[in-house]
Amino acid sequence: MATMIQAIRMALHVGESKLGVTDIFGEDVGPPLGGVFTGTQGLETAWNTPLDERGIVGMAIGLALAGRRPVAEIQFCDYAFNTIDLLKIAGNTYWSSGGDWNVPLVVMTPVGAGIRGSIYHSHSFDGMATRIPGWKIVMPSTPRDAFGLMLSAIIDPNPVMYLMPKALLRIKNQPGEELGGEPADDKTLSQMIDAPLGDRSAWKPKWPELEELYIPIGKARIAREGTDVTVLTYGRNVQMSLAAAEELAGEGVDTEVIDLRSLHPYDWDAIKASVRKTNRVLCVNEDTEITNFGEHLLRRITEELFYELHAPPKLLAGAHIPGIGLADNLEMASVPQRADIKAAIEELAHHEP
């Protein structure tokens, strides 16, 4: 049973061994650490860069234009904000060259709160990423989706932003969500692919024979079917929305949870079908509430599905504050929690049309 970070690492192994990935790089990505979250341990093409996010993104663009297929990591998304101009170049190159030049690269970066990272290691990047045209943007909520979305990102000819919800990196896949080829026993898998503590100079991973699994970019997942309220969410908030939905089921509220998985392109057909079924919609994410990606979804829902709605559509997002609090109570007050999601669903469900 793989964790999400193990699933990402195994997907990168498939990428470098079967799909043409030539360079996996970033700060502490290569040996001996293999990434601050262990996402690149044991990978043959992983190498370390200086502490220079602009250099990392610039190098990725250059390698992609030179015919290589890179996967670059920004160690925490908080430090991607100083690369916006370069991300814009990666996104507009195909358009500005009249289709002559593709930029097939993946930028992966951990996002969000949940690990007590405070002001420098807890930001979200989804709102900013969706404001940079030319990129595809994905965020998994399960290890299986993390594996399949990474493989799809690797083979895509466009630049892809792969956002990793750091609060979920240690969750394990559930029965029925196996990757295909991984050992059933998590200890066995750990012994095969997790680097030991101490001296790692002679260590080599023993990769399982993994099947190629592709989760299509732009295709949402119905994480829970329901009839009363639609919750549109992704990443860490999928798990909390499901937990809130199960609590409310005992109180007579049937909640549908849509895991978007892709922020661009997003699955408008799935959103439209769910809203038409439930007539009530809540968008949930961790990014700050002003100019939030959820606001875009609510704008489109209001414009195109206004007469389908039985209650005003609602956004539940992070507070518009400069950073995330360090203490437990401050962090929990900064971004949505399960109780907040439950209360928002209840309010929508009981709104009289």
C-alpha positions as CSV (number, residue, x, y, z in Angstrom):
1,M,0.0,0.0,0.0
2,A,1.8,3.1,-1.2
3,T,1.7,6.5,0.4
4,M,1.2,9.5,-1.9
5,I,4.9,10.5,-1.8
6,Q,5.9,6.9,-2.6
7,A,3.4,6.9,-5.5
8,I,4.9,10.1,-6.9
9,R,8.4,8.6,-6.6
10,M,7.4,5.5,-8.4
11,A,5.7,7.5,-11.1
12,L,9.0,9.4,-11.6
13,H,10.8,6.1,-11.8
14,V,8.4,5.0,-14.6
15,G,9.0,8.3,-16.2
16,E,12.8,8.0,-16.3
17,S,12.8,4.3,-17.2
18,K,10.0,4.2,-19.8
19,L,8.7,7.6,-20.8
20,G,11.8,9.5,-21.6
21,V,12.3,11.7,-18.6
22,T,15.9,12.9,-18.8
23,D,16.4,15.2,-15.8
24,I,14.7,15.4,-12.3
25,F,16.2,18.3,-10.4
26,G,15.8,20.9,-7.7
27,E,17.1,21.8,-4.3
28,D,18.1,18.6,-2.4
29,V,16.4,16.5,-5.0
30,G,19.4,14.3,-5.8
31,P,21.4,12.1,-3.4
32,P,21.8,11.8,-0.5
33,L,18.5,13.4,0.6
34,G,16.2,12.7,-2.3
35,G,13.9,15.6,-1.6
36,V,12.7,17.1,1.7
37,F,9.6,14.8,1.4
38,T,11.7,11.8,0.0
39,G,9.9,12.2,-3.4
40,T,13.1,11.6,-5.5
41,Q,15.0,9.0,-3.5
42,G,16.9,6.5,-5.6
43,L,16.0,8.0,-9.0
44,E,18.7,7.7,-11.6
45,T,18.3,11.1,-13.3
46,A,17.9,13.1,-10.1
47,W,20.4,15.9,-9.4
48,N,20.8,18.8,-7.0
49,T,20.7,22.5,-8.0
50,P,21.7,25.7,-6.1
51,L,19.1,27.4,-3.9
52,D,17.8,29.3,-6.9
53,E,14.1,28.9,-7.9
54,R,14.5,31.2,-10.9
55,G,17.5,29.1,-12.1
56,I,15.5,25.9,-11.7
57,V,12.6,27.1,-13.8
58,G,14.9,28.7,-16.4
59,M,17.0,25.5,-16.6
60,A,13.8,23.5,-17.1
61,I,12.6,25.7,-20.0
62,G,16.0,25.5,-21.6
63,L,16.2,21.7,-21.3
64,A,12.7,21.3,-22.7
65,L,13.4,23.5,-25.7
66,A,16.6,21.6,-26.3
67,G,14.7,18.3,-26.7
68,R,15.0,16.9,-23.2
69,R,12.1,16.1,-20.9
70,P,12.7,17.6,-17.4
71,V,10.8,17.4,-14.1
72,A,11.8,20.3,-11.9
73,E,10.9,20.7,-8.3
74,I,10.4,23.9,-6.4
75,Q,11.0,22.7,-2.8
76,F,8.0,24.7,-1.4
77,C,5.5,26.6,-3.5
78,D,6.1,29.6,-1.3
79,Y,9.3,30.2,-3.2
80,A,7.7,29.9,-6.7
81,F,6.2,33.4,-6.5
82,N,9.6,34.9,-7.6
83,T,9.5,32.8,-10.8
84,I,6.2,34.1,-12.2
85,D,7.7,35.9,-15.2
86,L,9.6,32.7,-16.2
87,L,6.5,30.6,-15.7
88,K,4.7,33.0,-18.0
89,I,7.4,32.4,-20.7
90,A,7.0,28.6,-20.4
91,G,3.3,29.0,-20.8
92,N,3.3,31.4,-23.8
93,T,6.1,29.9,-25.9
94,Y,3.9,27.5,-27.9
95,W,1.4,30.3,-28.6
96,S,4.0,33.0,-29.4
97,S,6.0,30.7,-31.7
98,G,2.9,29.9,-33.7
99,G,3.0,26.2,-32.6
100,D,6.6,25.7,-33.6
101,W,8.0,25.1,-30.1
102,N,6.6,22.9,-27.4
103,V,7.8,23.2,-23.8
104,P,7.3,19.7,-22.4
105,L,8.2,20.1,-18.7
106,V,6.7,19.4,-15.3
107,V,7.2,21.7,-12.4
108,M,6.2,19.9,-9.2
109,T,5.9,21.7,-5.8
110,P,4.3,21.0,-2.4
111,V,1.4,23.3,-1.5
112,G,-0.9,24.1,1.3
113,A,-1.1,24.0,5.1
114,G,-1.4,21.0,7.5
115,I,2.2,20.5,8.6
116,R,2.6,23.5,10.8
117,G,4.9,25.2,8.2
118,S,3.9,28.7,9.2
119,I,4.5,31.7,7.0
120,Y,7.2,30.4,4.7
121,H,6.1,26.8,4.1
122,S,2.2,26.8,4.0
123,H,1.1,28.9,1.1
124,S,-1.2,27.7,-1.7
125,F,-0.4,28.3,-5.3
126,D,-3.5,27.2,-7.1
127,G,-5.0,30.6,-7.6
128,M,-1.7,32.0,-8.9
129,A,-1.1,29.0,-11.2
130,T,-4.6,29.3,-12.8
131,R,-3.8,32.9,-13.7
132,I,-0.8,31.9,-15.9
133,P,-2.2,30.9,-19.3
134,G,-0.6,28.0,-21.2
135,W,-0.1,25.7,-18.3
136,K,-2.0,22.5,-17.4
137,I,-2.5,22.3,-13.6
138,V,-3.2,19.2,-11.5
139,M,-3.5,18.4,-7.8
140,P,-4.1,14.8,-6.6
141,S,-6.0,13.8,-3.5
142,T,-5.1,10.0,-3.4
143,P,-1.9,8.0,-4.0
144,R,-3.5,6.4,-7.1
145,D,-4.3,9.8,-8.6
146,A,-0.9,11.1,-7.7
147,F,0.7,8.3,-9.7
148,G,-1.6,8.5,-12.7
149,L,-1.6,12.3,-12.9
150,M,2.2,12.4,-12.8
151,L,2.5,9.9,-15.7
152,S,0.0,12.0,-17.7
153,A,1.9,15.2,-16.9
154,I,5.2,13.6,-18.0
155,I,3.9,12.6,-21.5
156,D,2.0,15.9,-22.1
157,P,3.6,18.2,-24.7
158,N,2.6,21.2,-22.6
159,P,4.1,22.6,-19.4
160,V,2.3,21.0,-16.5
161,M,2.2,22.3,-12.9
162,Y,2.0,19.4,-10.5
163,L,0.8,20.6,-7.1
164,M,1.4,18.2,-4.2
165,P,-0.8,18.7,-1.1
166,K,1.8,18.3,1.5
167,A,-0.7,17.4,4.3
168,L,-1.6,14.2,2.2
169,L,1.9,13.0,1.2
170,R,1.9,10.3,3.9
171,I,-1.7,9.0,3.4
172,K,-1.9,5.4,2.1
173,N,-4.0,4.2,-0.8
174,Q,-7.1,2.3,0.1
175,P,-8.2,-1.2,-1.0
176,G,-9.2,-1.0,-4.7
177,E,-7.0,2.0,-5.3
178,E,-3.7,0.1,-5.8
179,L,-1.3,1.3,-8.5
180,G,-0.8,-2.1,-10.1
181,G,2.4,-3.9,-9.4
182,E,3.1,-2.5,-6.0
183,P,3.5,-5.0,-3.1
184,A,0.4,-5.4,-1.0
185,D,2.4,-5.0,2.2
186,D,3.5,-1.5,3.0
187,K,6.5,-2.6,5.0
188,T,7.7,-4.7,2.0
189,L,7.4,-1.7,-0.3
190,S,9.2,0.5,2.2
191,Q,12.1,-1.9,2.3
192,M,12.3,-1.9,-1.5
193,I,12.2,1.8,-2.3
194,D,12.7,3.9,0.9
195,A,16.3,4.8,1.6
196,P,17.7,3.7,5.0
197,L,18.8,6.2,7.7
198,G,22.5,6.9,7.9
199,D,25.0,6.1,5.1
200,R,23.2,5.7,1.8
201,S,26.2,5.7,-0.5
202,A,25.8,2.0,-1.4
203,W,22.0,1.9,-1.3
204,K,20.0,1.2,-4.4
205,P,16.2,0.8,-4.6
206,K,14.5,-2.3,-5.8
207,W,11.6,-1.0,-7.9
208,P,8.5,-3.1,-8.3
209,E,7.2,-3.9,-11.8
210,L,4.7,-1.1,-12.1
211,E,1.9,-0.9,-14.6
212,E,1.5,2.4,-16.5
213,L,-1.6,4.1,-15.2
214,Y,-2.8,7.4,-16.7
215,I,-5.3,9.7,-15.1
216,P,-6.5,12.0,-17.8
217,I,-5.7,15.7,-17.2
218,G,-9.0,17.6,-17.2
219,K,-11.2,14.7,-15.9
220,A,-12.8,15.1,-12.5
221,R,-13.7,12.2,-10.1
222,I,-17.0,11.8,-8.3
223,A,-15.5,11.0,-4.9
224,R,-19.0,10.7,-3.3
225,E,-22.3,10.7,-5.0
226,G,-25.1,12.7,-3.4
227,T,-28.3,14.6,-4.2
228,D,-28.6,17.6,-1.9
229,V,-25.4,19.7,-2.2
230,T,-22.4,19.7,-4.6
231,V,-18.9,20.3,-3.1
232,L,-16.3,21.2,-5.7
233,T,-12.8,20.7,-4.3
234,Y,-9.4,19.2,-4.8
235,G,-6.2,18.2,-2.9
236,R,-6.3,18.1,0.9
237,N,-9.9,19.4,1.1
238,V,-11.3,16.3,-0.7
239,Q,-10.6,14.1,2.4
240,M,-12.1,16.7,4.8
241,S,-15.2,17.2,2.5
242,L,-15.7,13.4,2.4
243,A,-15.5,13.2,6.2
244,A,-17.9,16.1,6.6
245,A,-20.3,14.5,4.1
246,E,-20.3,11.2,6.0
247,E,-21.2,13.0,9.3
248,L,-24.0,14.9,7.6
249,A,-25.3,11.7,6.0
250,G,-26.5,10.6,9.4
251,E,-28.4,13.9,9.7
252,G,-30.2,13.5,6.5
253,V,-28.0,15.6,4.2
254,D,-26.8,13.8,1.1
255,T,-23.6,15.5,-0.2
256,E,-21.9,15.0,-3.6
257,V,-18.2,15.6,-3.5
258,I,-16.4,16.3,-6.8
259,D,-12.6,15.9,-6.8
260,L,-11.6,18.2,-9.7
261,R,-8.1,16.7,-9.9
262,S,-7.3,19.2,-12.7
263,L,-7.6,23.0,-12.2
264,H,-6.8,23.6,-15.9
265,P,-8.4,22.3,-18.0
266,Y,-11.2,21.6,-15.5
267,D,-14.1,19.2,-16.1
268,W,-17.0,21.6,-16.7
269,D,-19.2,18.8,-17.9
270,A,-18.9,17.0,-14.5
271,I,-19.4,20.3,-12.6
272,K,-22.5,21.1,-14.7
273,A,-24.0,17.7,-14.3
274,S,-23.6,17.7,-10.5
275,V,-25.0,21.2,-10.0
276,R,-28.0,20.4,-12.2
277,K,-28.6,17.3,-9.9
278,T,-28.2,19.0,-6.5
279,N,-29.0,22.7,-7.3
280,R,-26.7,23.8,-4.5
281,V,-22.9,24.2,-4.8
282,L,-20.0,24.9,-2.4
283,C,-16.4,25.5,-3.6
284,V,-13.7,24.6,-1.1
285,N,-10.0,25.3,-1.2
286,E,-7.1,26.6,0.9
287,D,-6.0,29.6,-1.1
288,T,-6.8,33.1,0.0
289,E,-10.4,34.1,-0.6
290,I,-9.8,37.2,-2.8
291,T,-9.3,36.4,-6.5
292,N,-9.6,32.7,-5.6
293,F,-9.9,30.0,-8.3
294,G,-13.2,29.0,-6.6
295,E,-14.5,32.5,-7.4
296,H,-14.0,31.8,-11.1
297,L,-16.0,28.5,-10.8
298,L,-18.8,30.3,-9.0
299,R,-18.8,33.1,-11.6
300,R,-19.2,30.6,-14.4
301,I,-21.8,28.6,-12.5
302,T,-23.8,31.7,-11.9
303,E,-23.6,32.8,-15.5
304,E,-24.5,29.5,-17.1
305,L,-26.5,27.7,-14.5
306,F,-28.3,30.5,-12.6
307,Y,-31.8,29.1,-13.1
308,E,-30.6,25.7,-11.8
309,L,-29.6,27.1,-8.4
310,H,-31.9,26.8,-5.3
311,A,-29.4,28.6,-3.1
312,P,-26.7,31.2,-3.5
313,P,-23.5,29.4,-4.5
314,K,-20.9,29.6,-1.7
315,L,-17.1,29.8,-1.5
316,L,-15.1,28.5,1.6
317,A,-11.5,29.4,1.3
318,G,-8.4,30.5,3.2
319,A,-8.5,33.8,5.1
320,H,-7.1,36.8,3.3
321,I,-4.0,37.1,5.5
322,P,-0.3,37.4,4.7
323,G,0.6,34.0,6.0
324,I,-0.5,30.8,7.8
325,G,-0.2,30.7,11.6
326,L,2.3,28.5,13.3
327,A,0.4,27.5,16.4
328,D,-2.3,24.8,15.9
329,N,-5.2,27.1,16.6
330,L,-3.8,29.8,14.3
331,E,-3.2,27.5,11.4
332,M,-6.6,25.9,11.8
333,A,-8.2,29.4,11.7
334,S,-6.3,30.3,8.6
335,V,-7.6,27.6,6.2
336,P,-10.9,25.6,6.1
337,Q,-11.3,22.7,8.5
338,R,-13.8,19.8,8.5
339,A,-16.2,21.6,10.9
340,D,-16.1,24.7,8.6
341,I,-17.0,22.5,5.6
342,K,-19.7,20.7,7.4
343,A,-21.3,24.0,8.5
344,A,-21.2,25.4,5.0
345,I,-22.8,22.3,3.5
346,E,-25.5,22.5,6.2
347,E,-26.2,26.1,5.5
348,L,-26.7,25.4,1.8
349,A,-28.8,22.3,2.3
350,H,-31.2,24.1,4.6
351,H,-31.5,27.3,2.5
352,E,-35.1,27.7,1.4
353,P,-35.4,28.5,-2.3
